[in-house]
Structures are given as structure tokens and as C-alpha cells.
Amino acid sequence: MTKYRRGDHVKVEFADECSGQREWMWVEVEYADDEQQLVFGKLDNEPIVNTDLNLGRELAVTFSSVLDHRRF
């Protein structure tokens, strides 16, 4: 069974490349690739610091970058 399933939420830290500021945001999981250790999903909150990201943006993040995991 996969570690992350569709509909799960994972919290990931993002850093703004220009300012170096960091913020933690939730990504809603679409699917996960356990072999490659990647989670694919959509950003589930509006960024404040990272203005180059937006709500609903499709992302891929590594398992190692996941700070928290919620299954509702």
C-alpha cells in the first residue's frame, strides 16, 4: 500500500529564492510514486511569501520534504 493516497494532505516547506523567507503550505495529494519517493498534487492554500506560487498549482514534492501528513 502506498504511503500517501489521493485526498491526503501533506505539509511542505517552501523557500522564496529572492528573500530566503520560508513558509509551510499544504499540498492535496493526487497520487504518490513510492518507488521514486514523490508526491504529486495541488497546492491547497494561498501563499503569502512565495508569490510565484498560487492556489491550485500542480506540484511534485519529495517524500523527504514532507513535514506533516493528514488523512481526513
N, C-alpha and C positions, 0 to 999 in steps of 0.2 A: 504494500500500500504506500502511496506517495506521502511525503511529509506534509505537503501543502495541497489543499484541494480548492476547486473552484468555489468562490464565495468567501473564502477565508480572507482575513486582513493581516498584513504584515507591516510592522513599523520599520522604516528605513531612515537613516541619517543622510541628508544631502548637504553638501557644502557649496556655497557660492564661490566660484573661481576667482572673481574680482575682489570681493571684500573678505573672503575667508570665513564669513559668518556661516553658521550651521543651523539647520532646523530638521526636526523629525516629522515625517509625514507618513500617512497610511496609504498602502497600495492594496487595492482589491485584487485578489488572485484570479486570473483567468485559467492558467494551468501552470504546472511545475514540471521541470525536467530533472528528476533525481540524479540521473547519470551525469549530466552537465552541471548540476547544482545551481540551477537557475529558476527563478520565479518570473513569470510573465503576467502582467496585469495593468491596471489603470490607476493613476493617482486619484485618491479618494478625498483629498481636501485641497483647499485653495492655498497655494504657497504665499508666504509673506516676504521672505528673504530672497528666495530663488525665483526671480521674476521671469526667467527664461523657461520655467515650467508652468503648467496650468492644469486645472482640474480636468480629469478625464484623459490626460496624456498617457499613451501606452508606453510602458517601461519594461525593461528586463533588469532584474537585480540578482546578485549572487546570494546564495544561502548564507554565506558568512557575513553579509551586510545586514541581515535581519536582526533587529534588536528586540522585537516582541512579535507574538503571533496570537491572533484571536480567531476562534471559530464560533460563529453565532448560531 
